[in-house]
Amino acid sequence: MQEMQQLGSLRQLDSSITAKRPLDIYIFNVQKSKSIEFVSHYESLLYLEKLGFNVNPVKVLVNSIPEVIKEIEKIGENREELSFGIDGAVIKVDNLKQREILGTNYKTPKWAIAYKYPPEKKETKLKDIIFQVGRTGVITPMAILDPVKVAGSTISKTTLHNEDFILEKDLKIGDFVVIQKAGDVIPEVVEVKKEKRTGEETPFQMPNICPVCGALAVREEGEAATRCIGIECPAKQYRNIIHFASREAMDIKGLGDSIIEELLNRNLIKNIADIYELTLEDVASLKKNGKKFASNLIESINDSKNNDLYRVITGLGIRNIGVKAAKSLAKNYKTIDNLMRSK
């Protein structure tokens, strides 16, 4: 998605990569000026424009609440015509002296308030339903969609959560569906256009075997999830290792998704324990001139051996055991051996 690429660009260490990306910015405030004392926010925006800065073109000075409401409605009606995505409009007191009098709360100013628009909805076609296997074996159905632009980004797939969600919506492959972004962030299917059905749509069926390893897929009583019960399922192993190395668990810097995938593909690791058997030569082979990278990663792996016990417990990815529960277990059992002997 474009906004995700832009966020990544701000964190990108290689400036030559960032330089190739079409980044832009709107300046919305003069934080401090020694030479000019502005009376109003609107006045400062006009001054920024005069200096050549990009300033949001949708800025309107109003004098009453009815005018505020009218402008909010107008912006909402025309939001699709904007060159950037929005999820709301902000109403601010214009006079800067009055802002000082009003002050701020702990986190937010008292002189401004945001109005959120209802999520933008778009219609598209459900081309297929594929399945993704998570680290605990949960098999999640994923919708493959005809690409459609929603709230500033192009959506081509989204989660369908579980079997019950699909049955409740009565989704079929080939249906026309309405999607939106929950909180203007996560895409979701909200409606099926059943009146557009032709009879050629394909009913959905949850698999009874894992689509990755072929092991039995089981839905336990009282659960919405269907799980792969294969002990050596490659998808489970891959996501388990990602979780183990993640920031909330062992925090192994440099051991990202793509590196883990490459290590697995080259049979350099098969499980979590194998991470600690990696050599400098193993890791250096992953990249051209990769000695520096390898040295840093091996150092990070070695450093992780000194982590608190709760991080190890979190990293093991035990069902229903998150960071909070892991801390409680670590406090109670003190060592991993004590925890292994518990009943």
KAWO-V325559 format. One line per field, one symbol per residue. phi: phi as a letter, one per 20 degrees, with the letter a starting at -180 (. if undefined). burial: 1 if it has 24 or more other ideal C-beta (glycine too) atoms within 12 Angstrom, else 0. A space follows every 50 residues. Layout:
BEGIN
phi=???
burial=???
END
This chain:
BEGIN
phi=.fffffffffeffefffffeeefbbdecbefbceecdeecfgffffffff foffcgfecceccbfgfgfffgfffffdffefebecdacddcfeffffff ffmcegccfeebbddeeggfdcebdefacdcddefenfedfceddfgbec lncedcbbfdmaffffffflfcfofecdcbdfmlcefbedbdeffefdne fdfebffdcffednffdcdffndeedcfdffdfgfffgfffgfgefffde lefneegffffffffeleccbgffgedfdgfgffffcfleffgfffffff fffffeffgffffgffmfgmdeffffffffffemcfffffefc
burial=00000000000000000000000000001100000000001101100100 00000100100000000000110011001000001110111111010000 00000000000000001011111111001111111111111111100101 11111011111110110010111111111110010011110110000000 10010110011100101000000011111000111111111111110011 11011000110111000110110011010001100100000011001101 1001001011111111100000100100110000000010000
END
